[in-house]
């Protein structure tokens, strides 16, 4: 009896509390959108979704109205005449997902405008000038992969590779380094047109040297390779290739070959300005054949007197683009400037052509890194910074687009900021780029999308939308290596970590080279 | 026991934690920010043990408030004791309050060693009460109990991860010993191992994460107990206490005897109540016995286990954070002379820092134990990786105070990655980013702190100021540090203490901390020629005379015949320093070279705090426990 009474009291209390929070209907705020007085300017909103082109499949662009007021009303008007009305007692504007999706889908290629109204202290409503954006006719690839972590230097306790569905706000963790005891997980890379292929590099936190290696997902099979141990033939046994693990990598369009760089990288720190910097003492390129399980290289991509890094295939697979520089001692790090080069390749015969200089650092006066060719083969997107091979740590880094037809290049002025832009990738339809920018505060990179039209003009970018529009305000993590893909990751979680943590290497492993254990934070 | 006895025990526990342990010191072992936001909760909710960790994060934050932290620890302990009591009574009918109090003693033993017990306590509360929930089904059929066990296992593992073993073991022992259901009992016991192992697969966890809560995972050096194995043993005992008590009670048939005893005791009471007045008086005083026994045991535990050294160190850290530098020195002097932590570089680092801020570094530095290694000044090691892993927080503090803003940012970021969002680190990063002209990044940290209960006022205040002036040009911390910052870029300075300090003086010759640390560096590394060469920098400051240790170093240099070239300008070495050197030399000459140890012991009392002593003997640590510096 006593228990029953107690239970009854408990249930009644819970019901009352729920009723208080959920059951009480909230009064709507009446907004007469026509009666509001005009304000002769555009409202400040955050994130800055003003004058942008938006992907046709993007999740609702929730935002905060950065204007003082006691109530807020927003009418989203589509060119076809449809509207979404939102009212709020706070300045957070959360757009209903279903309505947004329906109306965006039926207004492809049209304008949409945000009509923002704010109620002042005196109870009167003001109307700001409408914010006009454009809905692109083409979507961005549905899945975005990135690394998310605090701005790390040496110790890595908590970093993750995540997958974000850009059509919703759903974020899935593919891999965290908690399972590798604080090691480094980086350089996730996907094979174009081969959704079942992916690679991730792993460097262990401490002690477990056998966790080192490249995890390859292919044909629903996850394997781990130590590229140093797979070097085939005396010709390939050159430079860094037999000594360093794979770092930056790129899948050949045939889904079989992976070009990768083997680097002797060290991190160093500045007394003034941007703290972190990276120095590549030596680097070479090589090819991992996932079927033959061999690693090969040739002098064209692993020259003794050059640093070769950042491989990127052309979409037809006939050219390997890469960055190349003359080595310098570390105290001359500011003099290391990378050229953009390419070399022809025949995947059938495995024959290499001669290296061609695409853009010379001597001509640009800058260092060119991270080349990525658009899937239609027309454009090459790359970073230019003052020096060196790691633009992510250089405020001077900007994105540039090279027309592979004309050979002319230009800065993406709408995209670039005085701070760092780097780590970019193309959407499969060649109309969207995703990149990491520190433009908000100089420390924490966020991922932005920009529409690149047929003429190579990149439009004002929009930040990856979040359900809570204030999310980025207090997020003390940084994003990097955004990679767009049409399909979700072919493997994740324990499927990857079980293999990563095993001592079972496909084709054996190389032991005992301390220099290859360097695991600085280079994705 | 009657309510008043319980309340008295709780009061004793509370005041012991409040006054002796000083629960706010635990806050300095783990002061991670607790945020009232969904994105803070989300990662906790996604992993086994996350909810216990989440609640623990909340309760740990309350440790910042002295009385509240003690109250929380008392409440958690009371819930553990009550759950244990309930478990034993419900399972075998044994009303043994004294047995139920044993976990409280175990927790006190851990607290005496400054083990941060909040997560352990929260986890135990959760699993013990879930075990109690299992006993609600004790009259059900086997299948009913099996379903209840599976359901509670899922809940317990999700909530408490590794501490689920307590539930599994208790249920297993109950089924084996009380219900005589061997299959279910063995299944339950085996689940204690199998479920965490399954957790590694299911949730993609490392074994350590899958068993979270079972072992101490704190990374902070002052949170690691001095007697690790003892602490580990106590933890294991705490986990196994309920199931083992149950097993023993059943085995000995204690429950039945207890019931019998209670019946006869009631009869005795009836009889005595009819007895003499003296016995009645004794009866009235009987309630005092349990609290008295509790207090005596507590005293015994305190005498046997209390870690005075760690308390002093935590006090030093606490005082340093509040910039009560005299107190830092006072607490350093209370560290037992025999304790190894006295000579830990992190202790000496705090002492030297306090000496600087109290204006005593150039005069009284050798009144405290020093080792011939300048690492005790700014914790600068040969390898930046070692600094990042071992002392990032301290390095960040001292670099910031010196004016090495980039190095401070580096180390604060490392500390943030290792320890989490500690308010002191976030505050420093706010200032660093403002100093580096990145108000946007400063706002990120402020926005984060605005979501916390304890730090929101400060964050809002600075946020308002930042909105008015992005450079915070009126903030005294900002203005003082802006003057100290280096302007010329260089690389890899963090591991070169001398170079780093010289650069600071190049940027601002009136950077007194850099000057005194540079001179202290030369003193500790016995590079007295360099000290003499930098003596001209005294002109940039307001010293009334040459500080004592500099004088002593100059005289030592003179002894080597090097000082003749020196031009001291307006500065003069005082006569008293010469007289002390003469006395030191005279005393030292009484000992031949092979009797250095004897000389050390003899001269220590009179000259241990002088630089002469340190220079000659290469250290000034106390030779025996009985000697103290004057």
Interface residues (C-beta under 8 A of the other chain):
Chain A: X150 X151 X152 X153 X154 X155 X156 X157 X158 X178 X179 X181 X268 X269 X270 X271 X272 X273 X275 X276 X277 X333 X440 X441 X442 X443 X444 X468 X470 X471 X473 X474 X475 X476 X493 X494 X497
Chain B: X37 X38 X39 X201 X204 X205 X206 X208 X209 X384 X385 X388 X389 X392 X404 X406 X407 X409 X410 X413 X414 X416 X417 X418 X421 X433 X438 X439 X440 X441 X443 X444 X445 X447 X448 X450 X451 X486 X487 X488 X489 X490 X491 X492 X493 X494 X503
